[in-house]
Amino acid sequence: MRIERVSIMKSGLLITVVVSFLITGLLSGACAKDEKTVKTEEHLQSAAGFVDKRDWDSAVSEYDQAIALKPDSDMAYQGRGVAYREMGDFDQAIADLTKAIELAPGRGGPYFERGVAYRLQGDPDKAISDLSRAIGNRSTTRWRGALYERGLAYKAQGNQKEAKADFEKIIQLENDRPGEADKSWAEKAQQELAALGQ
């Protein structure tokens, strides 16, 4: 009997020690992850500051560091893609935005940004496809910019009917829900309609 108790006590002690090691390991792993996440977020915030200043080279450098720390950061790839697009490097922009889409296929932002890059690169068909994916079944109130960009892509394609429909939808949204989005989209849409002779 005594041997059995010792054996049970030793087993209980062993289990306690093992559980203790596991918890310590998990916590230290979580802390390391948190530290990496914190540093990644710091680089993303720093990059955003450079974006506000339109300092694209510095923004790219910060996004590079965020990606080095967290290679699965769709936000870092999206941000760097936008910076490259603003620098006129459409191929690199599209590559980064494609990576952001692979990492987060359900988000509309990377599709919107890549659609703009395709439009600026002179590929309205791909722009329309991406911008339509960005809009998807999301609230068009939030995606007036995507409607505007898609309208420009339709215009570049020579499809005035669809361009007009997108620009009119933006104005209708502003009239139906004033103040829910940046009013400048409606003003830009009105200018485009005027240019189309509407």
C-alpha positions as CSV (number, residue, x, y, z in Angstrom):
1,M,0.0,0.0,0.0
2,R,2.7,2.4,0.9
3,I,4.5,1.9,-2.4
4,E,1.3,2.7,-4.2
5,R,0.8,6.0,-2.4
6,V,4.4,7.1,-3.1
7,S,3.9,6.1,-6.7
8,I,0.6,8.2,-6.8
9,M,2.3,11.1,-5.1
10,K,5.2,10.9,-7.5
11,S,2.8,10.8,-10.4
12,G,0.8,13.7,-9.0
13,L,4.0,15.7,-8.5
14,L,5.2,14.8,-12.0
15,I,1.9,15.9,-13.4
16,T,2.1,19.2,-11.5
17,V,5.7,19.8,-12.7
18,V,4.8,19.0,-16.3
19,V,1.7,21.2,-16.2
20,S,3.9,24.0,-14.7
21,F,6.5,23.7,-17.4
22,L,3.7,23.7,-20.1
23,I,2.1,26.8,-18.7
24,T,5.4,28.6,-18.3
25,G,6.3,27.7,-21.9
26,L,3.0,28.9,-23.2
27,L,3.2,32.1,-21.3
28,S,6.7,32.9,-22.5
29,G,5.7,32.0,-26.0
30,A,2.7,34.3,-25.7
31,C,4.8,37.1,-24.3
32,A,7.3,36.7,-27.2
33,K,4.4,36.9,-29.6
34,D,3.0,39.9,-27.9
35,E,6.4,41.7,-28.1
36,K,6.6,40.9,-31.8
37,T,3.1,42.1,-32.3
38,V,3.7,45.3,-30.4
39,K,6.8,46.0,-32.5
40,T,4.9,45.2,-35.7
41,E,2.2,47.6,-34.7
42,E,4.8,50.3,-33.9
43,H,6.2,50.0,-37.4
44,L,2.7,50.1,-38.9
45,Q,1.9,53.3,-36.9
46,S,5.2,54.9,-37.9
47,A,4.5,54.0,-41.5
48,A,1.0,55.6,-41.3
49,G,2.7,58.8,-40.1
50,F,5.0,58.8,-43.1
51,V,2.0,58.1,-45.4
52,D,0.3,61.2,-43.9
53,K,3.4,63.2,-44.9
54,R,3.5,61.5,-48.3
55,D,7.0,60.3,-47.5
56,W,6.6,57.0,-49.4
57,D,10.2,55.8,-49.1
58,S,10.1,56.0,-45.4
59,A,6.7,54.4,-45.3
60,V,8.0,51.5,-47.4
61,S,10.9,51.1,-45.0
62,E,8.6,50.9,-42.0
63,Y,6.3,48.4,-43.8
64,D,9.4,46.3,-44.7
65,Q,10.3,46.1,-41.0
66,A,6.7,45.2,-40.1
67,I,6.7,42.4,-42.7
68,A,10.1,41.1,-41.5
69,L,8.6,40.8,-38.0
70,K,5.2,39.4,-39.1
71,P,5.3,38.0,-42.6
72,D,1.5,37.2,-42.4
73,S,0.5,40.9,-41.8
74,D,-2.0,41.6,-44.6
75,M,-2.1,45.2,-43.3
76,A,1.6,45.7,-43.8
77,Y,1.4,44.3,-47.4
78,Q,-1.6,46.5,-48.1
79,G,0.1,49.6,-46.8
80,R,3.3,48.9,-48.7
81,G,1.3,48.2,-51.8
82,V,-0.4,51.6,-51.5
83,A,3.0,53.3,-50.9
84,Y,4.4,51.7,-54.0
85,R,1.4,52.7,-56.0
86,E,1.7,56.3,-54.9
87,M,5.4,56.1,-56.0
88,G,4.2,54.9,-59.5
89,D,5.6,51.4,-59.1
90,F,2.4,49.6,-60.1
91,D,3.9,46.2,-60.6
92,Q,5.3,46.1,-57.0
93,A,2.1,47.6,-55.7
94,I,0.0,44.9,-57.4
95,A,2.3,42.2,-56.1
96,D,2.0,43.4,-52.5
97,L,-1.8,44.0,-52.7
98,T,-2.1,40.5,-54.2
99,K,-0.2,39.1,-51.2
100,A,-2.6,41.1,-48.9
101,I,-5.5,39.5,-50.6
102,E,-4.0,36.0,-50.2
103,L,-3.6,36.6,-46.5
104,A,-7.0,38.1,-46.0
105,P,-9.3,37.2,-48.9
106,G,-12.4,38.4,-47.0
107,R,-11.3,42.0,-46.6
108,G,-12.4,44.6,-49.2
109,G,-9.5,47.0,-48.7
110,P,-6.8,45.2,-50.6
111,Y,-9.2,44.7,-53.5
112,F,-10.0,48.4,-53.5
113,E,-6.4,49.4,-53.4
114,R,-5.3,46.9,-56.1
115,G,-8.3,48.0,-58.3
116,V,-7.0,51.6,-58.1
117,A,-3.5,50.4,-59.0
118,Y,-4.9,48.5,-62.1
119,R,-6.9,51.6,-63.1
120,L,-3.8,53.8,-62.9
121,Q,-1.8,51.2,-64.7
122,G,-4.3,51.4,-67.6
123,D,-6.0,48.1,-67.1
124,P,-9.7,49.0,-66.5
125,D,-11.0,45.4,-66.9
126,K,-9.0,44.2,-63.9
127,A,-9.7,47.4,-62.0
128,I,-13.5,46.9,-62.5
129,S,-13.2,43.3,-61.3
130,D,-11.3,44.2,-58.1
131,L,-13.4,47.2,-57.3
132,S,-16.6,45.1,-57.8
133,R,-15.1,42.6,-55.3
134,A,-14.3,45.4,-52.9
135,I,-17.9,46.6,-53.0
136,G,-19.4,43.1,-53.0
137,N,-22.4,42.9,-50.8
138,R,-20.9,45.5,-48.4
139,S,-22.7,48.7,-47.6
140,T,-22.1,51.0,-50.5
141,T,-22.2,53.9,-48.0
142,R,-18.8,52.8,-46.8
143,W,-17.6,52.1,-50.3
144,R,-18.4,55.3,-52.2
145,G,-14.7,55.5,-53.0
146,A,-14.8,52.1,-54.7
147,L,-17.9,53.2,-56.7
148,Y,-16.1,56.3,-57.8
149,E,-13.0,54.4,-58.8
150,R,-15.1,51.8,-60.6
151,G,-16.9,54.6,-62.4
152,L,-13.5,56.0,-63.6
153,A,-12.5,52.5,-64.8
154,Y,-15.8,52.2,-66.7
155,K,-15.2,55.6,-68.2
156,A,-11.6,54.5,-69.2
157,Q,-13.2,51.4,-70.8
158,G,-15.6,53.6,-72.8
159,N,-18.6,52.3,-70.9
160,Q,-20.4,55.5,-70.2
161,K,-23.6,53.9,-69.1
162,E,-22.0,52.0,-66.2
163,A,-19.8,54.9,-65.3
164,K,-22.8,57.2,-65.1
165,A,-24.7,54.5,-62.9
166,D,-21.8,54.4,-60.4
167,F,-21.5,58.2,-60.2
168,E,-25.3,58.6,-59.8
169,K,-25.3,56.0,-57.1
170,I,-22.8,58.0,-55.1
171,I,-24.9,61.1,-55.4
172,Q,-28.0,59.2,-54.4
173,L,-26.3,57.8,-51.3
174,E,-25.2,61.3,-50.3
175,N,-28.8,62.6,-50.8
176,D,-30.3,59.6,-48.9
177,R,-27.7,59.4,-46.1
178,P,-25.9,62.8,-45.8
179,G,-23.0,62.8,-43.6
180,E,-22.4,59.1,-43.4
181,A,-19.4,59.3,-45.7
182,D,-16.9,61.8,-47.0
183,K,-19.0,64.3,-49.0
184,S,-16.2,64.9,-51.5
185,W,-17.1,61.6,-53.2
186,A,-20.4,63.0,-54.2
187,E,-18.8,66.3,-55.4
188,K,-16.2,64.3,-57.5
189,A,-19.0,62.2,-58.9
190,Q,-21.0,65.3,-59.9
191,Q,-17.9,66.6,-61.7
192,E,-17.6,63.3,-63.6
193,L,-21.2,63.4,-64.5
194,A,-20.8,66.9,-65.8
195,A,-17.8,65.8,-67.9
196,L,-19.9,63.0,-69.3
197,G,-22.5,65.6,-70.3
198,Q,-25.1,64.6,-67.7
